[in-house]
Amino acid sequence: MTGEEPPADDGFDIELLEEELRQAATILDPVPAQLRRLAVEAFALHDLDARIAELTFDSVEDAIPVRGATDVPRMLTFRAGEVTVDVEVSAQGLMGQVLPPQQARIEVLGGPQTATPVVADDMGRFTSDAPPSGPFALRLRTGGEVVVTEWLRA
């Protein structure tokens, strides 16, 4: 058979075979209901119009450690265009500021359907008494703009 000849028709339907394999996988190795629910809820958190704020500073990686210092807050800086978000993460919660200073509605995302709302004042300052316990991100709504930070572990 040369490279120019079409493949021989073996008499079976590829689409039918694919559907039968899909049904067999559903029966033999089904997706757990909880995983399916989490996937749908995670997709619901996705903002198509949101700009992603890039992590530009993380004290865990970028700062020089101080000898003898314990329970030091983690300092993070995110940037999306002209918007910068400085965040301090500690066992007491979050404290931060949106720059340039502006009012913003902020959600501390901790997973599907777990968002803690906080409000930034006229100076862009915000606090949350609930420290993140696992992966988290911030969603900021400033005017007509939505900015979402990268997900990090607390």
Stockholm file with secondary structure:
# STOCKHOLM 1.0

chainA/1-154         MTGEEPPADDGFDIELLEEELRQAATILDPVPAQLRRLAVEAFALHDLDARIAELTFDSVEDAIPVRGATDVPRMLTFRAGEVTVDVEVSAQGLMGQVLPPQQARIEVLGGPQTATPVVADDMGRFTSDAPPSGPFALRLRTGGEVVVTEWLRA
#=GR chainA/1-154 SS CCTTSCCCCCSCCHHHHHHHHHHHHHHHSCCCHHHHHHHHHHHHTCCTTCEEEEEEEEHHHHSCCCTTCCSCCEEEEEEETTEEEEEEEETTEEEEEEESCCCEEEEEECSTTCEEEEEECTTCEEEESSCCCSEEEEEEEETTEEEEECCEEC
#=GC SS_cons         CCTTSCCCCCSCCHHHHHHHHHHHHHHHSCCCHHHHHHHHHHHHTCCTTCEEEEEEEEHHHHSCCCTTCCSCCEEEEEEETTEEEEEEEETTEEEEEEESCCCEEEEEECSTTCEEEEEECTTCEEEESSCCCSEEEEEEEETTEEEEECCEEC
//
